[in-house]
Amino acid sequence: KLANSSITLNGSAVSLGGSATTPSGDLVRLYSLADNTSSVTNITIDNVFSADYDDYLVLGDLTSASTAQNLRYKFRDGSGDRADSEYDHRMLFATTGTSSGTQNSISATGQDYGRLTDSSNNDTTRVSARIALHIFNPYSASRRASITMTNRHLSSGADVGYTFGVNDYKNATQLTGIKFYWASGNVSQSRINIYGYKKA
């Protein structure tokens, strides 16, 4: 709705009346990292989760400085990384080098990190990993945080592949940030946007 606005039809102003309505359910960008080619140990993002939003969308790409590495994350709070053994993950993946109809799986429980890809190549032109994550309830102290993901990765052998999967963080605590890093070596390229789903 438009508040007390008017339009002109055939030379006559027509009042629209009504009151302004703030859209609900909007996707609001909360964090943006433009294409960064500086080599860093990790991408740490603090104070991005809050009581203003329940759920979040993360879009980005990250390249490893070393080949045959998998992309990982840790949630964070006001004290730093949440490195307790409360992370579970399950993922399915395949690449163009995989036999038709074949899927691979990785599963682990009680880890001190979350996992987002299989081992990836370090080709900066083709990009090691492109991620699309939905993060549910990270700021809730009464519900576990979960991630569903649809990611694309470049395998160690430079075949393009997909990764579908889930991550759970089983300690119900208020999480305020997230850190992305490779299992070993630096992040050589990164670009990340985080959006919050506006509460209705």
C-alpha positions in Angstrom: 0.0 0.0 0.0 1.1 3.6 -0.6 0.2 6.1 2.1 -2.0 9.0 1.1 -0.7 8.9 -2.5 -2.5 9.8 -5.7 -2.1 9.0 -9.4 -3.4 11.0 -12.4 -5.8 9.4 -14.9 -6.9 11.5 -17.9 -5.8 14.7 -16.2 -7.6 14.0 -12.9 -5.9 13.2 -9.6 -7.2 10.1 -8.0 -6.5 9.6 -4.3 -5.3 6.1 -3.2 -5.7 6.7 0.5 -4.8 3.9 2.9 -1.7 3.5 5.0 1.8 2.4 4.4 2.5 -1.3 5.0 6.0 -2.5 5.8 6.7 -5.7 3.8 7.2 -8.8 6.0 9.2 -11.9 5.1 11.8 -9.8 3.3 15.3 -11.0 2.7 17.6 -8.4 4.2 21.4 -8.3 3.5 23.3 -8.2 6.8 26.8 -8.8 5.7 28.8 -8.5 2.4 32.4 -9.4 1.6 33.3 -8.2 -1.9 35.6 -10.4 -4.0 38.7 -10.7 -1.8 41.9 -12.1 -3.3 44.0 -11.6 -0.1 45.2 -14.9 1.4 43.8 -15.3 4.9 43.6 -18.2 7.4 39.8 -17.9 7.6 36.7 -15.8 7.1 35.3 -14.8 10.5 32.0 -13.0 10.7 30.8 -11.8 14.1 27.5 -10.3 15.3 25.6 -11.2 12.2 22.9 -13.4 14.0 20.5 -11.7 16.3 17.0 -11.7 17.8 15.8 -9.7 14.7 15.8 -12.8 12.5 15.1 -16.5 12.9 16.7 -17.9 9.8 19.5 -16.9 7.4 20.8 -17.4 3.8 24.5 -17.5 3.0 25.7 -17.3 -0.6 29.3 -17.2 -1.5 32.4 -18.7 -3.0 35.7 -19.6 -1.4 38.9 -21.0 -2.9 41.6 -23.0 -1.0 45.3 -22.2 -1.2 46.0 -25.9 -1.0 44.4 -28.7 -3.0 42.5 -31.7 -1.6 41.0 -29.7 1.2 37.4 -29.7 2.5 35.5 -26.5 3.5 34.5 -26.3 7.2 32.8 -23.9 9.5 32.5 -23.2 13.2 29.7 -21.2 14.8 30.8 -18.4 17.1 29.4 -16.5 20.2 30.7 -13.6 22.3 33.6 -15.8 23.5 34.8 -16.8 20.1 34.6 -20.2 18.2 32.2 -22.8 19.4 34.7 -25.7 19.2 32.9 -28.3 21.4 32.2 -31.7 19.9 28.5 -30.9 19.0 28.6 -30.8 15.2 27.0 -33.5 13.1 27.0 -33.6 9.3 25.7 -35.8 6.5 26.2 -35.1 2.8 25.8 -36.6 -0.6 28.0 -35.7 -3.5 29.1 -36.6 -7.0 31.2 -35.1 -9.8 31.4 -35.2 -13.5 34.2 -37.8 -13.1 31.8 -40.1 -11.2 30.1 -43.0 -12.9 26.6 -42.2 -14.0 24.0 -42.7 -11.2 26.7 -43.0 -8.5 26.6 -40.9 -5.4 29.1 -40.8 -2.5 28.3 -39.9 1.1 30.1 -38.6 4.1 28.7 -38.7 7.6 30.1 -37.8 11.0 28.8 -37.1 14.5 30.4 -35.4 17.5 32.9 -33.3 15.6 34.3 -30.0 16.7 33.6 -28.5 13.3 30.9 -28.5 10.6 31.7 -29.7 7.0 30.4 -28.2 3.8 32.2 -29.9 0.9 34.3 -32.9 -0.2 38.0 -32.4 -0.9 38.4 -29.6 -3.3 40.8 -28.3 -5.9 42.6 -24.9 -5.5 42.0 -23.5 -8.9 41.2 -19.8 -8.3 39.7 -19.3 -11.8 37.3 -22.1 -11.5 36.7 -21.6 -7.7 37.0 -24.4 -5.1 33.5 -24.1 -3.7 30.3 -22.1 -4.2 27.9 -22.4 -1.3 24.2 -21.8 -0.7 23.4 -22.4 3.0 20.1 -22.0 4.9 20.9 -21.5 8.6 18.0 -22.1 11.0 17.7 -20.7 14.5 21.3 -19.9 15.2 20.4 -17.3 17.8 17.8 -19.4 19.7 18.8 -20.7 23.1 16.0 -23.2 23.1 16.4 -24.8 19.6 19.4 -26.4 17.9 20.9 -24.6 14.9 20.8 -26.5 11.7 22.1 -25.9 8.1 20.7 -27.3 4.9 23.0 -26.8 1.9 23.2 -27.0 -1.9 26.8 -26.5 -2.8 29.0 -26.8 -5.9 32.6 -27.8 -5.5 35.6 -28.5 -7.7 37.0 -31.9 -6.9 40.7 -32.6 -6.2 40.9 -33.9 -9.8 39.3 -30.7 -11.1 35.9 -32.3 -11.9 32.8 -30.2 -11.1 30.4 -31.6 -8.5 27.5 -31.0 -6.2 27.1 -31.4 -2.5 23.7 -31.7 -0.9 23.5 -32.1 2.9 22.7 -31.1 6.4 24.6 -30.0 9.5 23.4 -29.8 13.0 24.9 -28.0 16.0 23.6 -29.8 19.0 24.3 -27.4 21.8 21.3 -25.1 22.1 23.0 -21.7 22.8 22.8 -18.2 21.3 25.2 -18.1 18.3 26.1 -14.7 17.0 28.6 -15.5 14.2 30.3 -18.0 11.9 33.8 -18.8 10.7 34.6 -20.4 7.3 38.0 -22.1 6.7 39.7 -25.0 4.9 40.8 -28.1 6.7 44.4 -27.1 6.0 46.0 -24.0 4.4 44.6 -20.5 3.7 41.6 -19.1 2.0 43.1 -17.6 -1.2 39.8 -16.1 -2.6 36.5 -15.3 -1.0 33.2 -13.6 -1.6 30.3 -13.9 0.8 26.8 -12.4 1.4 24.6 -13.2 4.4 20.9 -12.4 4.4 18.3 -12.5 7.2 14.7 -13.6 6.7 12.6 -10.8 8.2 10.2 -12.0 10.8 6.5 -11.8 9.7 
